[in-house]
Amino acid sequence: MDLQTWRYDTELETGGARPGSGNGTCGGGGGGGGGGGVRDGCAVGHSNKTHAVAGDVAVDGTTAAAGVAEDAGGGAGPAMGPVLVIKTVAMCSIILCAVLGNALVVISVVRHRKLRILTNYYVVSLAFADFLVALCAMSFNASVEITGKWMFGYVMCDVWNSLDVYFSTASILHLCCISVDRYYAIVSPLQYPITMTQRTVLYTLLNVWTLPALISFLPIFSGWYTTAEHQAFRRKNPMSCVFVVNRYYAIVSSSVSFWIPGVVMIVMYYRIYKEAVRQRQALSRTSSNIILNSIHQHRIQHYSHRLRPPDSENVPNGNVPTTKPSTSWRTEHKAARTLGIIMGVFLLCWLPFFLWYVIATLCGDPCSFPETLVTVLFWIGYFNSSLNPLIYAYFNRDFREAFKNTLQCVFPCCQSYCPKESDSTAMSYV
């Protein structure tokens, strides 16, 4: 997920004053009191609770008490009781579904030759990116949400934020490439095999995995993403993981990670939709002409009792020449529909987060967002990594059959139904 932060551990103000009660989203950073904290930036994430760890040192040199510092409203620590249980179960379920679902996609494509087509190169790469989002981003985020503090040190904070930005950007760039691939497959089917070769696809995937590093690892480890005040704060509080971004980085990173690829995908699928309507109308007219011609030929045969040419018996009603193009057309449009649904779900999951992100960055202190709302926006975005395998299983018959076959081979109780290697190979050509 792009550009998150959590105000955990110490963020004590100058003179030892308690942190402000604001959510610390943008502008004033940690907000009230004697003018300390992080200013003139955007702290992406939530927390109107600031957690102090034993040994943390305040700006004036005093030592923070062990445990959890209360916020201005008098609250303390992470949510307890049923709320914490529900939060833990929900987050762990999302992580588990993302890991198992995307692993199932990769394994199914590897096991079944029928799924080893060029378009599915993007699908496998996307599943791998979502798999890593679950392992490298969700897991750290969940640990912070559940325990209420960052426990992994100064360097790992930068590593976590970099991986989060990197994999989420890679995911949406994969979807952008898929939309372009489907566009050429539908609009230019004759040129598609010439343009989209295996070398082209592999080169595209190499760029998709390389370019996100330019807005993740490079600016984060170089310190370009944040303000001078926040850099000073981090040096004084090495056990704090607060990801504060300046406005330039927020605009550039959100544009590269979401807005520009999102616009490209919308344009591509709109053109695909228009082309699909045009081809459907053309196919309908062709089918109508075939039916009318068949009726006409039948009447001629019935009333004139003339013999049809011998070759016509092998091509009844002229239907055979149109079968293969029609089947190919329908296959391409089913694939485009499935991938279009994946793109739509992705936009629905991430659009609320990026709207909040941009508004909070540009608006600053006047725009205050509840902590719970920000947490929900983050995990709605994360939830997208769990949805793609479900979409494949529901809308794509080939993936549905491959998933079923793979699961039968994995679970011991179903291994009797698992086809042998020869059966699997035969099924891949059905």
Secondary structure, DSSP 8 states (H G I E B T S, - for coil): --S-EE--S----GGG----SS---EESTT-STTS-S--SEEE-EE-SS----TT-B-TTS-B--SS----TT---SS--THHHHHHHHHHHHHHHHHHHHHHHHHHHHHH-GGG-SHHHHHHHHHHHHHHHHIIIIIHHHHHHHHHSS--SHHHHHHHHHHHHHHHHHHHHHHHHHHHHHHHHHHH-TTTHHHHS-HHHHHHHHHHHHHGGGGGTHHHHHHTTTS-HHHHHHHHH-TT----EE-HHHHHHHHIIIIIHHHHHHHHHHHHHHHHHHHHHHHHHHHHHHHHHHHHHHHHHHHHH-----GGGGTSGGG-HHHHHHHHHHHHHHHHHHHHHHHHHHHHHHHHHHHHHHHHHHHH-TT----HHHHHHHHHHHHHHHHHHHHHHHHH-HHHHHHHHHHHHHHSGGGGGGS--HHHHHHHTT-
